[in-house]
Amino acid sequence: MTHPIIRDLNARYTTKKYDASKRISQEDMKVIKEALRMSASSINSQPWKFIVIESEAAKQRFHNTFANMHQFNQPHAKEASHTILFAYDPYFTKEKYAKRVDAEVASGHLPKEMYDNMMGAYAFAEANTDESGYNGGWTKAQLYIALGNVLHTLARLGIDSTPMEGVDPDLIGEEFKQELDGHVCQVALAMGYHLESEDYNHGLPKARMNLEDVVTTL
């Protein structure tokens, strides 16, 4: 298929080695950050925080979080142009949701008279909240919608990336405690440009199941 979207997605892959000398432009970073902000979420909950690792100091801090595990991903911390820490709110309360509904009204998207109806949508979160107030399973699921959105955005921009669940949530939680503000990071996304001749995953054909094996049209 020659459609531009499919062409770009076909070129997307998980980068294994980055060229540390190449940086994502600030113009492209603005697009990436806006794509994060515009990501969809159930009931427009947006129960997340995204921390962009850009400076050398921040890269060193992220590099430090690989002290105990997943060292195979550690080189990306310094060699990738940028990394995004995707963090979810494990205790997403009705009071927090009210701020999202306030924003709906302020933007003109939601009529003021529909405010209470929109607040009622919090029932979706309540259905996934235990007696302690924990609903991290539900909020973490929203996070992967944003991750998929950014992967597509990067593919369209021609920027390489590496989604990483191979990170240490405990050390990230300690190192970035202030920035996380109670959120939990269990997945990160390295971004940049692959290193020619040393990225063994670059240029290989896509390995996907046949369309009829994964898509059923009724």
Protein Blocks (a to p, Z undefined) as FASTA:
>chain_A
ZZfklmmmmmgccdfbdcfkbccdfklmmmmmmmmmmpccehhlopacddddfbfmlmmm
mmmmmmmgoklmmmmmmmpmbdcdddddfbdcfklmmmmmmmmmmnomacfklmmmmmmm
mmmmmmmccfkopaklmmmmmmmmmmmmmmmmmmmnopacdddfbbcfklmmmmmmmmnn
opacfbdcddddddehkamkgopacddddfklmpccZZ
